[in-house]
């Protein structure tokens, strides 16, 4: 993760730019994101059925929450074991297809290589819409129509939003810049906790 910062200029009419390079922080828990193309992947419906049929005892609300929690864990495991990332899957299929194509160019009469290349082409045609569907949902640009190979556009929108939504640093009460992610995770809730306590005290004084 990196970001740039414009510094103050002196006599020049150009402002120097300072580029900060940082390692991508470990933000801990990440929520499960469901994508529509999962329904077309082998094993999804079985995973859904098996996890939902687990017996849970308790009131209806507790049963629903417990089953959803179990389903989320089951879908995460299924996704990692099946494909994990559509973009990585597409890249892997392309590499295998290029390898088969090169071998076939040196041995064009090999029937097994011909069938392998055709099979990889079909697999690539299957996974390209899945990749595009994933980037579409991440970008939240629902007005674009699928099938127009807009993967690069969706990818650029997602990267722009990620850059805009990131917190690169915070200022402490002493006015010092905090860039360490672990310190940021402590500083942010502490600020709002103090703010909440301050407003709670003001509210109590008005009551009395």
N, C-alpha and C positions, 0 to 999 in steps of 0.2 A: 504494500500500500504506500502510495506516495502522494504528495501535494506540493503546490508551489505557493510562494508568498512574495508579493511585491514589496521591496524595501524602499525607504525614503531616498530621494535623490538630492544632490546638493546643487552644484551649478549646472549640471547637465540637464537636458530636457528628456533624458531617458531614465527610467527607473530600473535598477538592477532587480533580477529575479533570483530568489533562493529556492532551490528544489530540495525538499525533504524526502529522503528515502527511508521507509520504515518496513519492518516485517509485518506481514498480515497478522493481526491480533487474533488470538483464540477467544472467540466470543461465547464459548461454552455451548449450551443447549441450542439446537436449531429446530424449529417446528417442522412437522411433516407437511410437504406441499403436494397436493394431489393434482395429477395431470390427466386430461381426458383420454389420452392415447393408452394409458395403462389398461383400459378395458379391452384393448385389442391384443394385449400381450398374453401369451400362454402362461397359465398359472395364477393369474389375477383373481378370477372368479372362484377358484378352489381355495385360495388363501382367504378371500373374503368370507366364503361360506364356513370354512373350518373355524376361523377365529370368532365368527358371530354365534356359532353353535356351542361355544364353551359355556358350561353351566356356572352361573353366578347367583349366589344367594343374597337376599336383601330386598329392600323396597325397590319399586320400579325405577326411581331416579338413580339410585346407586347402581342398579344393574346396567342401566344405559351408559353411565359414565365409565364403569369398569370395562364394559365390552368395547367401548370406543377406545379406551386406553390400550386394551389388548390388541385391538385391530390395528392401531397405529404402529405398535411395536412389530406386529406380524408383517405389515406392509413394508416397513423399513427393511426388515431382514430379506423379504422377497425381492425388493428392488435391488439391494446390494448383490444378492446371489444371481439375479437374472441379467441385469444390464447396467445398473448403477447410474450411468449418465448417457443419454442418447447421443450427445456430440462425440463422446469417446467411442461409443459403439459404431457410429457412422465412420469415424476416422479409421477404426480397426477394419471395418469391412472394405473400405477403400484401399487400404494397404494390402489386404489379402487379394482383392480384385486386381490391383496393379501387378502383384507378384504372379498371379495366375495368367494374366494377359501376357507378361513377358515370357513365361515358360511356354505358353501356347504359340507365341510368335516364332520360337525356335523349334517347336514340335507341333505344327498345325494339325496333324492327323491324329493326335492323341484324343480319343473320345472322352476319357476321364477328365482331362483338362477342359475340354469344351463344356461338359456338363457342370464342372465346378465353376467356370466363369459365368455361365447362365444362372446358376444358383445364387452366386454372389450378387449379380445384377438385380435379381428379384429381391434379395434381402436388402440391398441398398435402396431400391424403390419403396420398400416397406418402411424403412427407418428414417428416410429423409423427411416425410411428413410429420413423424413423431418428433424429430428434432425441431422442426419449425413450430409445431404446436407448443412445445415447451417454451421456446423463446417468446412466442406470442403471449402466452399467459404471464410470463415473467415481466414482459414489457408493458402489459395491460393496454396495448393498442388494439382494441377489439374491432376498430373500424376497418382494419386491413383484412383482406380476404385471403384465406389459406390457399396454398397451391400455386402462388406466384413466386415462390422461391425467395421469400423476404427474410430469410434467416439472418443475413448480414444486417438488415435494417433493425430487426428485433434485438439483435445482439448489441448494436450501438446504442439503442434506447435504454436497454438494461444497464449497460456500463455507465451511461450518463447519469441515470437515476442513482446508481450505487455510489458514484463519486459525489453526487449532490447530497445524499442522505448520510454520508459518513461523518463521524465526529473525529477530527484530527487532534484537537487539543481543547482544554478548558482552562479558565483562569481561576486560581484559588482566591480566597478572601484577601490574601496578601498581594494579589495582583501578579503572582508568578504563573508562568505558562506550564501546564501539566500535560505531558505528551505520553507518559507511560500508561498503557491501557489498564493495568491493574489498579493504578492510582485513580484513573478516570472513573472506573466502576465504583470506587469508594466515594469519590468526590461528588458525583452527580446525585445519588440518592441522599447524601448528607445535606446537600444544598436544599433540596425540596423538603426534607424532613424538618430542617430549621425554619424554612419558610412556612410550612404547615403549622408548626408549634407557635410561631409568631402570630399568625392569623387566628389560631385557636385562643391565644391569650387575649387578643383584642376583642374577640367575640365574647369571652367570659366576662371581661370588664364591662361590656355593654349590657350584659344580662344583670349584673349586680349594680 
